[in-house]
Amino acid sequence: MSSRCSVGFVKKAVQRGLDNYHAKYIEADSIEPLYHVCFGGMVFSYLVALSNERRHLEHKQHAEQYGHHGFK
């Protein structure tokens, strides 16, 4: 178990994954890496903005609950 958690094992696993990705998509001149970047960017930006949106929603709900005006 501890050999799977070592830094060397993780580095080799990541390198093996990157090599497989390169062989499957880059060397094959596939368009899929572009899709991976685009969709990954959308997911990342959504996750970054999610906390801010939740804060706004909680503020709006609090204002509606206690009768503050200015929100529709």
C-alpha positions in Angstrom: 0.0 0.0 0.0 2.7 2.5 0.9 4.6 1.9 -2.4 1.5 3.2 -4.2 1.6 6.4 -2.2 5.2 7.2 -2.8 6.3 10.2 -4.8 8.2 8.1 -7.3 5.2 5.8 -8.0 2.9 8.8 -8.5 5.4 10.5 -10.9 5.7 7.3 -12.9 1.9 6.9 -13.1 1.4 10.5 -14.2 4.2 10.2 -16.8 2.7 6.9 -18.1 -0.7 8.6 -18.4 0.7 11.6 -20.3 2.6 9.3 -22.6 -0.6 7.3 -23.3 -2.5 10.5 -23.9 0.2 11.8 -26.3 0.2 8.5 -28.2 -3.6 8.3 -28.4 -4.4 11.9 -29.3 -1.4 14.1 -30.2 0.4 11.7 -32.5 -2.9 10.7 -34.1 -3.6 14.4 -35.0 -7.0 14.2 -33.1 -9.2 17.2 -32.4 -10.1 15.8 -29.0 -7.4 17.6 -27.0 -9.0 20.9 -28.1 -12.3 19.7 -26.7 -10.6 18.6 -23.5 -9.1 22.0 -23.0 -12.4 23.8 -23.8 -14.6 21.7 -21.7 -12.1 21.6 -18.9 -11.9 25.4 -18.9 -15.6 25.6 -18.7 -15.8 23.2 -15.8 -12.9 25.0 -14.0 -14.5 28.5 -14.4 -17.8 27.2 -13.2 -16.2 25.7 -10.1 -14.3 28.9 -9.4 -17.5 31.1 -9.8 -19.7 28.7 -7.8 -18.7 30.0 -4.3 -19.3 33.6 -5.4 -22.7 32.7 -6.8 -23.7 30.8 -3.6 -22.7 33.8 -1.5 -24.9 36.0 -3.6 -27.8 33.6 -3.4 -27.5 33.3 0.4 -27.4 37.1 0.7 -30.5 37.4 -1.5 -32.4 34.8 0.6 -31.4 36.5 3.8 -32.6 39.9 2.5 -35.9 38.4 1.4 -36.3 36.7 4.7 -35.8 39.8 6.8 -37.7 42.2 4.5 -34.8 44.1 3.0 -35.7 45.6 -0.4 -33.7 46.0 -3.5 -33.8 42.4 -4.7 -36.3 41.1 -7.2 
